[in-house]
Amino acid sequence: MIEFILKYWLEILFTIISSSVAYMLKGYMSLKNGLKALLKNEIIRIYEKYMELGYCPNYMKDNISEIYRNYQHFEGDIFAKNMVDELYKLPSELKEVEDVKENIERQVTWQSA
């Protein structure tokens, strides 16, 4: 009788524990994928905004660096890395953008004269 109880209770207990672990793992993977999608979306949003502006302040470059580091932790793809690299190439201030535009305009005017 004791053997019967031990045998089946252990099987039931093992089934409950393994089901719980599988459920928790599924929940973890869903959270991981959701957070990864949110981080990627934020990288894209920042990229589009600052590429349109033509400059990216230093504080935002630090922020995007932190976001990308967390995105990599969730096994992010190379797509976001390219965006981050392009953001780092942008000037830090609007004044720098205006100076570059003025230089280009002067060169075009000089060449057309």
Beta strands, then each sheet from edge to edge (+ up, - down):
end
